[in-house]
């Protein structure tokens, strides 16, 4: 049987005995010793620890002792935040300093975004509760916050409601603890003492938008600022805006306000913008528009529903009245602006279509064919180009066919029964269409090297281009030319008859001569043209700014409008012939507006116009007559030019002339003396 051997593992050196040795004797073994190398390492580590503690103690001493006051001040500053204080906008007044737009102090509800909960669900709940109380849409609140976040400013307050009612303010004050981050601040909204007087001209204000802030931020504007959006409010916002002040408010660690505001810098009110507008004449013009519309409707013109009147000084282009109908109440844009209120005024969506676009300034931003009010321009151009002689007699017949017209189109006179010779003044006073058809065809027959002089003279008097008026956006209108037809009816236009339609035909010149066809003008352009006739041939710059005044009454230097400039090449003797025709139009029994101005206490000269225009109305698409009248007075020393248009109003002598007469009556402080309109185009 094999024997079994057991192996013993060696003990650690410190546990050895002599019994473990070969001879069995116990040996004493010393433990591990601190070697020189290990000692050096321990000493180095200890030195590093001592140095680290020394540096830490030194830094703490520097922070608490040396820099203690500095950091204490910074900590205090973190508790105080400087906020922007709105400055009241400047007033807008008329030429007599009658206030048109001023301010009304209100209390605004502001929200500090930093005061909202950082938890999404709680933040949403807070916003919903706030929206319910302030009656502001949650989406609107969210948009305001997102816009502020995009601008990189989440520390300043957001205006939730510009003007809050007393009951709402009381409710929020009593439950302030339930709405962290909500504060009440003094603010201002615009007030309109004259109600719906010239709202399209005056414009409205609103909070600066992110795109506006990108361009205007460099000029010192900040999120939440209220700026002009349209009209005078926008054009002269730099003067009206004022200089915001500053206030301090204590906030907690989350940025929520914990004290009332302490004003540190007083805001400076905006400057007063004084207009050339006469509030009394503006009121008369707006009433005159409604008068003309009602006359048209009473006469069977069921579609008459709008129009414009411009009253201007022919000497320097100062606009005394700029009326547009329909109109609206501008207070709809003050305080909290709601879609419901805007729809009620016809300012948005389908409601705007139904109410015929009340926000549109028809005096500047709408175009119409001028009809016979354009005939004085044709007369001037034909005289200047020696196509007619002022006192030679030309046929005035019921119809006219141009010999060069291959289609043999028959052009009709507004009076089909007339058949007599007329000189130019009589043709203007009687508004003979066929007289001017012949003049238009004479322009057509000019050789190509003469160009298109009728269009050239139209542009010389300001048609087909913007008038650069400072009252708001204006459109250029359209003076049709050969080039225009080529562009409109190019091969790419999709017109199957483009090769024919792009040709300039006799009918194009004939229609242009009586203010029809593709010709489009604004009421302001027509007023400017008649001002040039009245003042002897100078083209004025229409404007509404009279001056800008500081709160203390001193005048602020501004750029004056361009001085009236003579129309190049205009012969004054021809202008006298045209003025004679306009005078006969209101004073001779055959004049088309004699029934309106024949007995007027002051000599007024002017011209009627009836322009066919294709319109689209509810349940109707077709041609309706646009009623025009333009003129000036007194005839021997003109002080006022008036141009009136009644949309779909019928003949010019029926609706527009009576409306214009009301404006003259107000200007001259006399009673209206209208007779029955007779034989009017």
C-alpha positions as CSV (number, residue, x, y, z in Angstrom):
1,X,0.0,0.0,0.0
2,X,1.5,3.4,-1.0
3,X,2.2,5.9,1.7
4,X,0.5,9.4,1.7
5,X,2.7,12.6,2.1
6,X,1.3,15.9,3.5
7,X,2.9,19.2,2.3
8,X,3.0,22.2,4.7
9,X,2.9,25.7,3.3
10,X,5.5,28.1,4.6
11,X,4.3,30.7,7.2
12,X,4.9,34.4,6.8
13,X,8.2,35.5,7.9
14,X,6.8,37.2,11.0
15,X,5.2,34.0,12.1
16,X,8.1,31.7,11.6
17,X,9.6,29.7,14.6
18,X,12.5,27.5,14.9
19,X,10.2,24.6,14.7
20,X,9.6,25.5,11.1
21,X,13.3,25.5,10.4
22,X,15.1,22.4,9.5
23,X,16.5,21.9,13.0
24,X,13.2,23.0,14.6
25,X,14.4,26.1,16.4
26,X,12.2,29.3,16.6
27,X,13.6,32.4,14.9
28,X,12.5,36.0,15.6
29,X,11.7,37.9,12.3
30,X,11.3,41.8,12.3
31,X,8.2,43.4,10.5
32,X,8.4,45.5,7.2
33,X,10.6,48.5,7.6
34,X,10.3,52.2,6.2
35,X,12.8,52.1,3.5
36,X,14.6,55.4,2.4
37,X,12.7,55.3,-0.9
38,X,9.3,55.0,0.8
39,X,10.2,57.8,3.2
40,X,10.9,60.2,0.4
41,X,7.5,59.5,-1.2
42,X,5.7,60.1,2.1
43,X,7.6,63.3,2.6
44,X,6.7,64.5,-0.9
45,X,3.0,63.7,-0.4
46,X,2.9,65.4,2.9
47,X,4.5,68.5,1.4
48,X,1.9,68.6,-1.4
49,X,-1.0,68.4,1.2
50,X,0.5,71.2,3.2
51,X,0.9,73.4,0.1
52,X,-2.7,72.7,-1.0
53,X,-4.1,73.6,2.4
54,X,-2.1,76.7,2.4
55,X,-3.4,77.7,-1.1
56,X,-7.0,77.0,0.0
57,X,-6.7,79.1,3.1
58,X,-5.0,81.9,1.2
59,X,-7.8,81.9,-1.4
60,X,-10.5,81.9,1.2
61,X,-8.8,84.8,2.9
62,X,-8.6,86.7,-0.3
63,X,-12.3,86.2,-1.1
64,X,-13.6,86.9,2.3
65,X,-11.2,89.7,3.4
66,X,-9.7,91.3,0.4
67,X,-12.6,90.9,-2.2
68,X,-15.4,90.6,0.3
69,X,-16.9,94.1,-0.3
70,X,-16.8,93.6,-4.1
71,X,-18.6,90.3,-4.1
72,X,-21.1,91.5,-1.5
73,X,-22.0,94.4,-3.9
74,X,-22.3,91.9,-6.8
75,X,-24.6,89.7,-4.7
76,X,-26.7,92.7,-3.8
77,X,-26.9,93.6,-7.5
78,X,-28.1,90.2,-8.4
79,X,-31.2,91.0,-6.2
80,X,-31.9,94.2,-8.0
81,X,-33.0,94.3,-11.7
82,X,-33.3,97.4,-13.9
83,X,-36.4,97.4,-16.1
84,X,-37.5,99.6,-19.0
85,X,-40.2,102.2,-18.2
86,X,-42.5,103.1,-21.1
87,X,-42.5,106.7,-22.3
88,X,-45.8,108.3,-23.3
89,X,-46.0,108.7,-27.1
90,X,-46.2,112.2,-28.5
91,X,-49.5,113.7,-29.6
92,X,-50.7,114.1,-33.1
93,X,-52.5,117.4,-33.7
94,X,-54.0,119.2,-36.7
95,X,-52.8,122.5,-38.2
96,X,-54.9,124.4,-35.5
97,X,-53.4,122.2,-32.7
98,X,-56.7,120.4,-32.3
99,X,-55.7,117.0,-30.8
100,X,-56.3,114.1,-33.1
101,X,-54.4,111.4,-31.2
102,X,-53.3,111.5,-27.5
103,X,-52.7,109.1,-24.6
104,X,-54.8,107.5,-21.9
105,X,-53.0,106.2,-18.8
106,X,-53.8,102.6,-18.0
107,X,-52.5,99.7,-15.9
108,X,-50.9,96.9,-17.8
109,X,-50.5,93.3,-16.6
110,X,-47.0,92.0,-17.0
111,X,-45.5,88.6,-16.7
112,X,-41.9,87.8,-15.8
113,X,-41.1,84.6,-17.7
114,X,-38.4,83.7,-15.2
115,X,-41.1,83.5,-12.5
116,X,-42.9,80.6,-14.2
117,X,-42.3,77.1,-13.0
118,X,-39.4,75.1,-14.5
119,X,-41.6,72.0,-14.6
120,X,-43.4,71.8,-17.9
121,X,-46.7,70.6,-16.7
122,X,-46.9,73.2,-13.9
123,X,-45.8,75.9,-16.3
124,X,-48.6,75.0,-18.7
125,X,-51.1,75.0,-15.8
126,X,-49.9,78.4,-14.7
127,X,-50.2,79.9,-18.2
128,X,-53.7,78.4,-18.6
129,X,-54.9,79.9,-15.2
130,X,-53.4,83.3,-16.2
131,X,-55.1,83.1,-19.6
132,X,-58.4,82.4,-18.0
133,X,-58.1,85.4,-15.6
134,X,-56.8,87.9,-18.1
135,X,-59.0,86.6,-21.0
136,X,-55.9,86.2,-23.2
137,X,-55.4,83.2,-25.5
138,X,-52.9,80.7,-24.2
139,X,-51.4,80.5,-27.7
140,X,-50.8,84.3,-27.6
141,X,-49.1,84.0,-24.3
142,X,-46.9,81.2,-25.6
143,X,-46.0,83.2,-28.7
144,X,-45.0,86.2,-26.6
145,X,-42.7,84.0,-24.5
146,X,-41.2,82.2,-27.4
147,X,-40.6,85.5,-29.2
148,X,-38.8,86.9,-26.1
149,X,-36.8,83.7,-25.8
150,X,-35.7,84.0,-29.5
151,X,-34.6,87.6,-28.7
152,X,-32.5,86.2,-25.9
153,X,-34.3,88.2,-23.2
154,X,-36.1,86.1,-20.6
155,X,-35.4,88.4,-17.6
156,X,-37.6,91.4,-18.6
157,X,-41.4,91.3,-18.2
158,X,-43.8,90.6,-21.0
159,X,-47.0,92.7,-21.4
160,X,-49.9,90.2,-21.2
161,X,-52.6,92.8,-21.3
162,X,-51.9,96.5,-22.1
163,X,-55.0,97.9,-20.4
164,X,-56.8,95.8,-17.8
165,X,-60.2,96.6,-16.3
166,X,-60.5,97.5,-12.7
167,X,-62.3,94.3,-11.7
168,X,-59.5,92.2,-13.2
169,X,-56.8,94.3,-11.4
170,X,-58.5,93.9,-8.1
171,X,-58.8,90.1,-8.5
172,X,-55.1,89.8,-9.3
173,X,-54.1,92.0,-6.4
174,X,-56.1,89.9,-4.0
175,X,-54.6,86.7,-5.2
176,X,-51.1,87.9,-5.9
177,X,-49.6,84.8,-4.2
178,X,-51.3,82.5,-6.8
179,X,-49.6,84.3,-9.7
180,X,-45.9,84.4,-9.2
181,X,-44.0,86.5,-11.6
182,X,-47.1,88.7,-12.4
183,X,-46.8,92.5,-11.8
184,X,-48.9,95.6,-12.6
185,X,-47.3,98.5,-14.3
186,X,-48.3,101.9,-15.5
187,X,-48.8,102.1,-19.3
188,X,-50.5,104.2,-22.0
189,X,-52.9,103.5,-24.9
190,X,-53.8,105.8,-27.7
191,X,-57.0,107.8,-27.4
192,X,-58.9,109.4,-30.4
193,X,-61.0,112.4,-29.3
194,X,-62.6,112.7,-32.8
195,X,-63.6,109.0,-33.0
196,X,-63.3,107.7,-36.6
197,X,-61.7,110.8,-38.0
198,X,-59.0,109.8,-40.6
199,X,-58.0,106.4,-39.1
200,X,-56.3,105.3,-42.3
201,X,-54.2,108.4,-42.3
202,X,-53.3,108.4,-38.6
203,X,-52.6,104.7,-38.4
204,X,-52.2,102.6,-35.2
205,X,-49.5,101.3,-32.9
206,X,-48.6,97.8,-31.7
207,X,-45.8,95.9,-29.9
208,X,-42.6,95.6,-31.9
209,X,-42.4,92.2,-33.7
210,X,-39.3,90.0,-33.9
211,X,-38.6,90.9,-37.5
212,X,-39.0,94.6,-36.7
213,X,-36.7,94.2,-33.7
214,X,-34.0,92.8,-36.0
215,X,-33.9,95.9,-38.0
216,X,-34.8,98.5,-35.3
217,X,-32.9,97.0,-32.4
218,X,-29.8,98.8,-33.4
219,X,-31.6,102.1,-33.0
220,X,-32.3,101.4,-29.3
221,X,-35.7,99.7,-29.5
222,X,-36.2,96.7,-27.2
223,X,-38.7,93.8,-26.9
224,X,-42.1,95.0,-25.7
225,X,-41.7,98.5,-27.1
226,X,-44.9,99.9,-28.7
227,X,-44.2,101.4,-32.1
228,X,-46.2,102.8,-35.0
229,X,-47.4,100.2,-37.4
230,X,-49.2,102.2,-40.1
231,X,-49.9,105.8,-41.2
232,X,-48.6,108.8,-39.4
233,X,-47.8,106.6,-36.3
234,X,-45.3,104.6,-38.4
235,X,-44.0,107.4,-40.7
236,X,-43.1,109.7,-37.8
237,X,-42.5,107.1,-35.1
238,X,-39.0,108.4,-34.4
239,X,-40.5,111.7,-33.1
240,X,-43.5,110.2,-31.4
241,X,-41.8,107.3,-29.6
242,X,-40.1,109.3,-26.8
243,X,-37.2,108.1,-24.5
244,X,-38.0,105.2,-22.1
245,X,-37.1,105.6,-18.5
246,X,-35.7,103.0,-16.0
247,X,-36.8,101.6,-12.7
248,X,-35.3,99.1,-10.2
249,X,-37.1,96.1,-8.8
250,X,-36.0,93.5,-6.2
251,X,-36.1,89.9,-7.4
252,X,-35.5,86.5,-5.7
253,X,-33.1,83.8,-6.8
254,X,-35.6,82.7,-9.5
255,X,-35.9,86.1,-10.9
256,X,-39.4,86.7,-9.6
257,X,-40.2,90.3,-8.5
258,X,-40.4,90.9,-4.8
259,X,-40.8,94.6,-4.5
260,X,-42.5,97.6,-6.1
261,X,-40.7,99.5,-8.9
262,X,-38.5,102.4,-7.9
263,X,-38.1,104.9,-10.7
264,X,-34.5,105.8,-11.3
265,X,-34.7,107.6,-14.7
266,X,-37.7,109.6,-15.7
267,X,-39.1,108.7,-19.2
268,X,-39.3,111.5,-21.7
269,X,-42.5,111.9,-23.6
270,X,-42.5,111.8,-27.4
271,X,-42.7,114.9,-29.5
272,X,-45.9,116.4,-30.9
273,X,-46.4,115.8,-34.6
274,X,-48.5,118.7,-36.1
275,X,-50.2,117.9,-39.4
276,X,-51.4,120.1,-42.2
277,X,-54.8,118.4,-41.8
278,X,-57.7,120.6,-40.7
279,X,-59.9,118.5,-38.4
280,X,-63.0,120.5,-39.4
281,X,-62.4,120.1,-43.1
282,X,-61.6,116.5,-42.6
283,X,-64.9,115.9,-40.9
284,X,-66.7,117.8,-43.7
285,X,-64.9,115.6,-46.3
286,X,-65.9,112.4,-44.6
287,X,-69.5,113.5,-44.3
288,X,-69.4,114.7,-47.9
289,X,-68.4,111.2,-49.0
290,X,-71.4,109.7,-47.2
291,X,-73.6,112.4,-48.8
292,X,-72.3,111.5,-52.3
293,X,-72.8,107.8,-51.7
294,X,-76.3,108.3,-50.5
295,X,-77.1,110.5,-53.5
296,X,-75.8,107.8,-55.8
297,X,-77.9,105.1,-54.1
298,X,-81.0,107.3,-54.2
299,X,-80.4,107.6,-58.0
300,X,-80.4,103.9,-58.5
301,X,-76.6,103.2,-58.2
302,X,-77.1,100.3,-55.8
303,X,-73.4,99.4,-55.8
304,X,-72.1,102.8,-54.5
305,X,-70.3,101.9,-51.4
306,X,-67.0,103.8,-51.1
307,X,-64.8,106.6,-52.3
308,X,-62.2,109.2,-51.4
309,X,-61.8,113.0,-51.2
310,X,-58.6,114.9,-51.2
311,X,-58.4,118.6,-50.3
312,X,-55.0,120.3,-50.8
313,X,-53.4,123.7,-51.1
314,X,-52.3,124.2,-54.7
315,X,-49.5,126.6,-53.5
316,X,-47.4,124.1,-51.5
317,X,-49.1,120.7,-51.6
318,X,-50.3,120.9,-47.9
319,X,-53.1,118.3,-47.5
320,X,-56.0,119.7,-45.6
321,X,-58.3,116.7,-45.8
322,X,-57.7,113.1,-46.8
323,X,-60.9,111.1,-46.5
324,X,-61.6,107.5,-47.4
325,X,-64.8,105.6,-47.1
326,X,-65.7,103.1,-45.7
327,X,-63.9,104.0,-42.5
328,X,-63.5,102.4,-39.0
329,X,-63.1,103.2,-35.3
330,X,-59.3,103.3,-34.6
331,X,-59.8,102.6,-30.9
332,X,-60.2,98.9,-31.9
333,X,-56.4,98.8,-31.9
334,X,-56.0,100.2,-28.3
335,X,-55.5,98.0,-25.3
336,X,-56.2,94.3,-25.9
337,X,-56.7,93.7,-29.7
338,X,-59.1,90.8,-30.4
339,X,-59.9,89.1,-33.7
340,X,-63.6,89.5,-32.9
341,X,-63.3,93.2,-32.5
342,X,-61.3,93.5,-35.8
343,X,-63.9,91.4,-37.6
344,X,-66.7,93.6,-36.3
345,X,-64.9,96.6,-37.9
346,X,-64.2,94.7,-41.1
347,X,-60.5,94.8,-40.8
348,X,-59.6,91.1,-41.2
349,X,-60.6,88.1,-43.2
350,X,-63.9,87.7,-44.9
351,X,-65.3,90.6,-42.9
352,X,-63.0,93.0,-44.7
353,X,-64.4,91.9,-48.0
354,X,-68.0,92.1,-46.8
355,X,-67.4,95.7,-45.5
356,X,-65.4,96.8,-48.6
357,X,-62.0,97.0,-46.9
358,X,-62.3,99.9,-44.4
359,X,-58.6,99.8,-43.7
360,X,-57.7,100.7,-47.3
361,X,-56.8,104.4,-47.8
362,X,-58.5,104.9,-51.1
363,X,-57.0,108.4,-51.5
364,X,-53.5,107.0,-51.8
365,X,-53.5,103.3,-52.1
366,X,-56.4,102.6,-54.6
367,X,-56.5,103.2,-58.3
368,X,-59.3,104.0,-60.7
369,X,-59.7,105.0,-64.3
370,X,-60.2,108.8,-64.1
371,X,-62.6,109.2,-67.1
372,X,-63.2,112.7,-68.3
373,X,-61.3,114.3,-65.4
374,X,-58.2,113.3,-67.5
375,X,-59.3,115.3,-70.5
376,X,-57.5,118.5,-69.4
377,X,-54.3,116.4,-69.6
378,X,-55.1,115.3,-73.1
379,X,-55.9,118.9,-74.0
380,X,-52.6,120.2,-72.7
381,X,-50.6,117.4,-74.5
382,X,-52.5,118.0,-77.8
383,X,-51.9,121.7,-77.6
384,X,-48.2,121.3,-76.7
385,X,-47.8,118.8,-79.6
386,X,-49.7,121.1,-82.0
387,X,-52.3,118.5,-82.8
388,X,-55.2,120.9,-82.2
389,X,-55.7,124.6,-82.0
390,X,-57.4,126.0,-78.9
391,X,-60.1,128.0,-80.6
392,X,-60.6,126.0,-83.8
393,X,-63.8,124.1,-84.1
394,X,-63.8,120.3,-84.4
395,X,-66.8,118.0,-84.7
396,X,-68.6,116.9,-81.6
397,X,-70.9,114.1,-82.7
398,X,-72.7,111.2,-81.1
399,X,-70.3,108.6,-82.4
400,X,-66.8,108.3,-83.8
401,X,-64.9,105.7,-85.9
402,X,-61.2,106.0,-86.4
403,X,-60.2,105.7,-90.0
404,X,-57.1,103.7,-89.0
405,X,-59.0,101.2,-86.9
406,X,-59.3,98.0,-88.9
407,X,-62.0,96.7,-86.6
408,X,-64.1,99.8,-87.3
409,X,-65.1,100.0,-83.7
410,X,-67.8,102.6,-82.9
411,X,-66.9,104.9,-80.0
412,X,-69.9,106.6,-78.4
413,X,-70.3,110.0,-76.9
414,X,-72.0,110.2,-73.5
415,X,-74.5,112.5,-75.2
416,X,-75.7,110.5,-78.3
417,X,-77.7,113.5,-79.7
418,X,-75.0,116.1,-80.0
419,X,-73.8,117.2,-83.4
420,X,-72.0,120.5,-83.5
421,X,-68.5,122.0,-83.8
422,X,-66.7,123.0,-80.6
423,X,-63.5,124.7,-79.6
424,X,-61.4,123.3,-76.8
425,X,-62.8,125.3,-73.8
426,X,-66.4,124.3,-74.9
427,X,-65.4,120.7,-75.4
428,X,-63.9,120.6,-71.9
429,X,-67.0,122.3,-70.3
430,X,-69.4,120.0,-72.2
431,X,-67.1,117.0,-71.8
432,X,-67.4,116.0,-75.5
433,X,-66.0,112.5,-75.8
434,X,-65.8,112.5,-79.6
435,X,-63.8,115.7,-79.6
436,X,-61.1,113.9,-77.5
437,X,-61.5,110.7,-79.5
438,X,-60.2,112.6,-82.5
439,X,-57.4,114.0,-80.4
440,X,-56.5,110.6,-79.2
441,X,-56.4,109.2,-82.8
442,X,-54.1,112.2,-83.8
443,X,-51.7,110.9,-81.2
444,X,-51.9,107.4,-82.6
445,X,-51.1,108.7,-86.1
446,X,-47.8,110.4,-85.0
447,X,-44.7,108.9,-86.5
448,X,-42.8,106.4,-84.4
449,X,-39.9,108.8,-83.9
450,X,-42.2,111.1,-81.9
451,X,-42.6,108.4,-79.3
452,X,-45.8,108.5,-77.3
453,X,-46.1,112.2,-76.2
454,X,-49.5,111.8,-74.5
455,X,-47.9,109.4,-72.1
456,X,-44.9,111.6,-71.7
457,X,-47.0,114.5,-70.6
458,X,-48.9,112.3,-68.3
459,X,-45.7,111.3,-66.5
460,X,-44.6,114.9,-66.5
461,X,-47.6,115.7,-64.4
462,X,-47.0,112.9,-61.9
463,X,-49.1,110.0,-63.3
464,X,-47.6,106.5,-63.4
465,X,-45.3,107.1,-60.4
466,X,-45.6,107.5,-56.7
467,X,-46.2,111.0,-55.3
468,X,-43.8,110.4,-52.3
469,X,-46.5,111.6,-49.9
470,X,-45.5,111.2,-46.3
471,X,-49.0,110.1,-45.2
472,X,-48.4,106.4,-45.9
473,X,-47.9,103.9,-48.7
474,X,-49.2,105.2,-52.1
475,X,-49.3,103.4,-55.4
476,X,-47.9,104.5,-58.7
477,X,-51.0,103.7,-60.8
478,X,-50.5,102.9,-64.5
479,X,-49.9,104.9,-67.7
480,X,-50.2,102.3,-70.5
481,X,-47.5,102.4,-73.2
482,X,-46.3,100.2,-76.1
483,X,-43.7,98.7,-73.8
484,X,-46.3,98.0,-71.2
485,X,-48.4,96.1,-73.7
486,X,-45.4,94.1,-74.8
487,X,-44.6,93.1,-71.3
488,X,-48.2,92.3,-70.4
489,X,-48.9,90.2,-73.5
490,X,-45.6,88.5,-73.9
491,X,-45.4,85.0,-75.3
492,X,-45.0,83.6,-71.8
493,X,-48.3,85.3,-70.6
494,X,-50.4,82.4,-71.7
495,X,-52.6,84.6,-73.8
496,X,-53.5,82.6,-77.0
497,X,-53.9,85.9,-78.9
498,X,-50.7,87.5,-77.5
499,X,-49.4,88.5,-80.9
500,X,-52.5,90.6,-81.6
501,X,-53.1,91.8,-78.0
502,X,-49.6,93.2,-77.6
503,X,-50.0,95.6,-80.5
504,X,-50.8,99.2,-79.8
505,X,-54.0,100.0,-81.7
506,X,-56.0,103.2,-82.4
507,X,-58.4,102.2,-79.7
508,X,-55.6,102.3,-77.1
509,X,-54.8,105.9,-77.8
510,X,-58.5,106.9,-78.1
511,X,-59.4,105.3,-74.8
512,X,-56.4,106.9,-73.1
513,X,-57.4,110.3,-74.4
514,X,-60.7,110.2,-72.3
515,X,-59.1,108.5,-69.3
516,X,-60.2,105.0,-70.0
517,X,-58.6,101.7,-71.1
518,X,-55.7,100.5,-68.9
519,X,-55.1,104.0,-67.4
520,X,-55.2,103.9,-63.6
521,X,-54.7,106.8,-61.2
522,X,-55.1,107.6,-57.5
523,X,-57.3,110.4,-56.2
524,X,-54.1,112.1,-54.8
525,X,-52.5,112.0,-58.2
526,X,-55.5,113.7,-59.8
527,X,-55.5,116.3,-57.0
528,X,-51.8,117.0,-57.7
529,X,-52.5,117.4,-61.4
530,X,-55.4,119.9,-60.8
531,X,-53.1,121.8,-58.4
532,X,-50.6,122.2,-61.2
533,X,-53.3,123.6,-63.4
534,X,-54.5,126.0,-60.6
535,X,-51.0,127.3,-59.7
536,X,-49.8,128.0,-63.2
537,X,-47.9,124.8,-64.0
538,X,-46.0,123.8,-60.9
539,X,-46.0,120.2,-59.6
540,X,-46.2,120.3,-55.8
541,X,-45.1,117.6,-53.3
542,X,-48.1,116.4,-51.4
543,X,-47.5,116.3,-47.6
544,X,-49.2,116.2,-44.3
545,X,-46.4,117.2,-41.9
546,X,-46.5,120.8,-40.8
547,X,-43.9,120.6,-38.0
548,X,-42.7,118.7,-35.0
549,X,-42.7,120.3,-31.6
550,X,-40.9,119.4,-28.3
551,X,-43.0,119.2,-25.1
552,X,-41.9,122.7,-24.3
553,X,-43.2,124.0,-27.6
554,X,-39.9,124.5,-29.4
555,X,-39.8,123.5,-33.1
556,X,-37.7,120.4,-34.0
557,X,-35.8,120.8,-37.3
558,X,-37.2,118.5,-40.0
559,X,-36.6,118.0,-43.7
560,X,-39.1,120.2,-45.6
561,X,-40.9,118.9,-48.6
562,X,-39.5,119.6,-52.0
563,X,-40.5,123.0,-53.4
564,X,-43.0,123.1,-56.2
565,X,-41.2,122.6,-59.5
566,X,-42.4,123.8,-63.0
567,X,-43.5,121.2,-65.4
568,X,-40.7,121.1,-68.0
569,X,-41.7,122.6,-71.4
570,X,-45.2,123.6,-70.4
571,X,-46.5,126.7,-72.2
572,X,-48.6,128.9,-69.9
573,X,-50.8,130.1,-72.7
574,X,-52.1,126.6,-73.3
575,X,-52.7,126.2,-69.6
576,X,-54.9,129.4,-69.7
577,X,-57.1,127.7,-72.4
578,X,-57.6,124.7,-70.2
579,X,-58.5,126.8,-67.2
580,X,-61.0,128.6,-69.3
581,X,-62.7,125.3,-70.1
582,X,-62.8,124.2,-66.5
583,X,-64.4,127.5,-65.5
584,X,-67.0,127.2,-68.2
585,X,-67.7,123.7,-66.9
586,X,-69.0,125.1,-63.7
587,X,-70.5,128.5,-64.9
588,X,-71.9,128.0,-68.3
589,X,-75.3,126.4,-68.6
590,X,-74.0,123.6,-70.8
591,X,-71.2,122.9,-68.2
592,X,-71.4,119.4,-66.7
593,X,-71.2,120.7,-63.1
594,X,-73.1,123.9,-63.6
595,X,-76.1,122.5,-61.6
596,X,-73.8,122.1,-58.6
597,X,-71.5,125.1,-58.7
598,X,-73.5,127.6,-60.9
599,X,-74.8,129.5,-57.8
600,X,-71.9,128.9,-55.5
601,X,-70.7,132.2,-53.7
602,X,-67.1,131.7,-54.8
603,X,-66.0,131.0,-58.4
604,X,-65.0,127.3,-58.5
605,X,-63.6,125.7,-61.7
606,X,-63.6,122.0,-62.3
607,X,-64.4,118.9,-64.3
608,X,-66.7,116.0,-64.0
609,X,-65.8,112.4,-65.0
610,X,-67.6,109.1,-65.4
611,X,-65.3,106.2,-65.8
612,X,-66.3,102.6,-66.6
613,X,-64.6,100.0,-64.5
614,X,-65.1,96.2,-64.3
615,X,-65.9,95.4,-60.7
616,X,-66.6,92.2,-58.8
617,X,-69.3,92.6,-56.1
618,X,-71.3,90.0,-54.2
619,X,-73.5,88.4,-56.8
620,X,-72.3,90.7,-59.6
621,X,-69.4,91.1,-62.0
622,X,-69.5,93.7,-64.7
623,X,-68.9,97.4,-65.5
624,X,-70.0,100.1,-63.1
625,X,-69.5,103.9,-63.4
626,X,-67.0,105.6,-61.1
627,X,-68.2,109.1,-60.3
628,X,-65.4,111.8,-60.4
629,X,-65.1,115.5,-59.9
630,X,-61.9,117.5,-59.6
631,X,-61.4,121.3,-59.4
632,X,-60.2,124.3,-57.5
633,X,-61.3,127.7,-56.1
634,X,-61.5,130.6,-56.2
635,X,-60.8,130.4,-59.9
636,X,-58.8,133.7,-60.1
637,X,-56.7,133.0,-57.0
638,X,-56.9,129.2,-56.1
639,X,-56.6,128.4,-52.4
640,X,-58.0,124.9,-52.4
641,X,-58.0,121.9,-54.8
642,X,-60.6,119.2,-54.2
643,X,-60.8,115.8,-55.9
644,X,-63.7,113.4,-55.2
645,X,-64.4,109.9,-56.4
646,X,-67.5,107.8,-55.5
647,X,-67.0,104.2,-56.3
648,X,-69.8,102.8,-58.5
649,X,-71.5,106.1,-58.1
650,X,-72.7,106.9,-61.6
651,X,-72.2,110.2,-63.4
652,X,-69.6,112.6,-62.0
653,X,-72.1,115.5,-61.9
654,X,-74.6,113.4,-60.0
655,X,-72.6,112.1,-57.0
656,X,-68.9,113.3,-56.9
657,X,-69.6,117.0,-57.7
658,X,-72.1,117.5,-54.9
659,X,-69.8,115.8,-52.5
660,X,-66.9,118.1,-53.5
661,X,-69.2,121.2,-53.2
662,X,-69.8,120.3,-49.5
663,X,-66.0,120.5,-48.9
664,X,-65.7,123.9,-50.6
665,X,-68.7,125.2,-48.6
666,X,-66.9,124.2,-45.4
667,X,-63.6,125.7,-46.4
668,X,-65.2,129.1,-47.5
669,X,-67.6,129.0,-44.5
670,X,-70.7,129.4,-46.7
671,X,-73.9,127.4,-47.1
672,X,-74.3,124.8,-49.8
673,X,-76.2,126.1,-52.9
674,X,-76.6,123.1,-55.1
675,X,-79.1,123.1,-57.9
676,X,-80.3,120.1,-59.7
677,X,-77.5,118.5,-61.8
678,X,-78.2,118.9,-65.5
679,X,-76.9,117.2,-68.5
680,X,-73.8,115.7,-66.8
681,X,-71.5,113.0,-67.9
